[in-house]
């Protein structure tokens, strides 16, 4: 089955929901995770971001204006790459 990307709107302001792909104790580990998967993210039309929250460096995609938008992206990542993720409030 060929995967066809579906564009999901990304919110332009803070707020909304994000798809969190991982949380790391060090920035270097978070960046290594992103770099390791970078060529797999591009065809899906997503770009991960690293943000420090509560002492951890979290890798996420978004924000999306609605939880359903974030869920669609999480489902695409799971189906295409086998990545587990969580939906979080941004």
C-alpha positions, 0 to 999 in steps of 0.5 A: 500500500502506498502512503499518501500524505495528508496535510493537517493544519499546524497552529500558528500560535501557542496553545492547541495540541502536540504529538510528543515522540520522546522525552530525553534528559539531555539535549544532545540525545533529543537532537540525535533522535531527531537526526536519526529519523530526519529522512523519514519525517520529510516524506510525511510532511512533518518537522519535529521540534525540541523543547525543554519542559520540566527538565526534559527535552521533549521532541514533538510535532505541532502544535495543532489547533484540535486534538483530532488533528494531532491524533491524525498525525500520531496515527500517520507516524505510527502507521508509517514509521512504527513510532509510539507517541502521545498527544499533549496540550501545548 
